[in-house]
Amino acid sequence: MLVLALDTATPTLVVGLARWSAGVPAEVLAETAVESGNRHAELLTPAVRAVLADAGVGMAELGAVVTGLGPGPFTGLRVGIVTAAALADARGLPVVGVCSLDAVGTGARSVVTDARRKEVYWAGYDADGTRVAGPGVDRPEDAALSDPVVGDPGFAERLGRPVQAAAVTTAGLLRAAGPQLASGRPDPLVPLYLRRPDAVPPAARKAVSQRVAGQ
């Protein structure tokens, strides 16, 4: 089955196409990783088109869509999840959501990614790669981590331990999505925001309780 995978949980937008079969590692046919910052909405659709073109595959040939659910910033996650859901709905395909941290690195390790505000998103995994802690968002000093740590090396000093560079990959997304793809019954798409968005609605206006003088 051909699967389109995408993730917008980090400043690096990831889109890939892979051939997936139950019980064997996915074969990645095309992949792009774009330093997108806050430009996910602008860059995601062109990246999807480019990956499909590189693999010589049309949307009609896809069998499923996989998307990262975060943790990540509100706007970035919304762009990725809505796009994945729309593409899948247009073709009547299943759409599978996975924790983006599950798609970083492999095996026994802890994962950290930049959560801004001088914090990290983190999760811990056992020898089989099963998540046993997190996902969470904390100051690096407070995150419950065990060695080895992979993800964003920029936090090594505050963590007081080395951090091996690693990022979300198409292969990682397919690995994390494997159980849901095999079951044919994907879980509902629930974004992992972990904290409230920075933007808040304006306070309600107070009702006018007095008449203007002279009226």
Secondary structure, 3 states (H helix, E strand, C coil): CEEEEEECCCCEEEEEEEECCCCCCCEEEEEEEEECCCCHHHHHHHHHHHHHHHHCCCHHHCCEEEEECCCCCHHHHHHHHHHHHHHHHHHCCCEEEECHHHHECCCCCEEEEEEECCEEEEEEECCCCCEEEEEEEECHHHCCCCCCEEECHHHHHHHCCCEEECCECHHHHHHHHHHHHHHCCCCCCCCCCCCCCCCCCCCCCCCCCCCCCCC
